Amino acid sequence: GGLFKSGGKLYRVGQNQGFDLYGESVSIYEIKSLCTASYQEEAIGRVTPRFFPGIIGTHSFSASADTVAFDFLRVLKKH
């Protein structure tokens, strides 16, 4: 998961569990209301692990100012 802000809006990243795969993809939710009395969010997108060749999973994304952090899973074969 993770949190980031863009264009004055706050977003939450949620991990999607795949069959027998930790971190199959992530969904992006725009936080519409955040206070002590209520919380509302709206799903706005999904990020699948296709941003680098050969990766099969991802489960976190966070950003702050000019720094972005994410992870991914790639299986390497031994020769």
C-alpha positions as CSV (number, residue, x, y, z in Angstrom):
1,G,0.0,0.0,0.0
2,G,1.0,3.6,0.4
3,L,-0.2,7.2,0.3
4,F,0.6,10.1,-2.0
5,K,-0.7,13.6,-2.8
6,S,-1.1,15.0,-6.4
7,G,-2.9,18.1,-7.5
8,G,-4.0,18.9,-4.0
9,K,-5.8,15.5,-3.7
10,L,-4.8,12.6,-1.4
11,Y,-4.6,9.0,-2.7
12,R,-4.4,5.6,-1.0
13,V,-2.7,2.7,-2.6
14,G,-4.1,-0.7,-1.7
15,Q,-2.5,-4.1,-2.4
16,N,-4.4,-6.7,-4.4
17,Q,-3.8,-10.3,-3.5
18,G,-3.4,-12.7,-6.4
19,F,-3.9,-16.5,-6.4
20,D,-0.8,-17.7,-4.6
21,L,1.0,-14.4,-5.3
22,Y,1.6,-11.8,-2.7
23,G,1.2,-8.4,-4.3
24,E,-0.4,-9.2,-7.7
25,S,-1.1,-5.5,-8.3
26,V,-2.2,-2.3,-6.6
27,S,-5.4,-0.3,-6.7
28,I,-5.5,3.5,-6.4
29,Y,-8.2,5.2,-4.3
30,E,-8.9,8.9,-4.1
31,I,-9.6,9.9,-0.5
32,K,-12.8,12.0,-0.6
33,S,-13.3,12.5,3.1
34,L,-10.9,12.0,6.0
35,C,-11.9,13.2,9.5
36,T,-12.6,11.8,12.9
37,A,-16.3,11.2,12.0
38,S,-16.0,9.7,8.5
39,Y,-13.8,8.3,5.8
40,Q,-14.7,8.0,2.1
41,E,-12.7,6.9,-0.8
42,E,-13.3,6.1,-4.5
43,A,-11.4,3.6,-6.6
44,I,-9.9,5.3,-9.6
45,G,-7.4,2.9,-11.1
46,R,-5.2,-0.2,-10.9
47,V,-1.5,-0.6,-11.5
48,T,-0.5,-4.0,-12.8
49,P,3.2,-5.1,-12.8
50,R,3.9,-4.3,-16.4
51,F,6.1,-1.2,-15.8
52,F,9.4,-3.2,-16.2
53,P,10.0,-6.3,-18.3
54,G,9.8,-9.7,-16.5
55,I,8.2,-8.6,-13.2
56,I,5.2,-10.5,-11.9
57,G,4.0,-8.6,-8.8
58,T,3.9,-5.3,-7.0
59,H,2.3,-4.2,-3.7
60,S,3.4,-0.8,-2.6
61,F,3.7,2.8,-4.0
62,S,4.3,6.0,-2.1
63,A,5.4,9.5,-3.0
64,S,6.4,12.6,-1.2
65,A,7.8,15.8,-2.8
66,D,10.3,14.6,-5.4
67,T,10.7,11.0,-4.1
68,V,8.8,8.0,-5.3
69,A,9.1,4.5,-3.8
70,F,7.7,1.3,-5.1
71,D,8.5,-2.4,-5.1
72,F,8.3,-5.3,-7.5
73,L,8.8,-9.0,-7.7
74,R,10.8,-10.6,-10.5
75,V,11.8,-14.3,-10.6
76,L,15.4,-14.9,-11.7
77,K,16.5,-18.3,-12.9
78,K,19.9,-19.8,-11.8
79,H,22.2,-20.8,-14.6
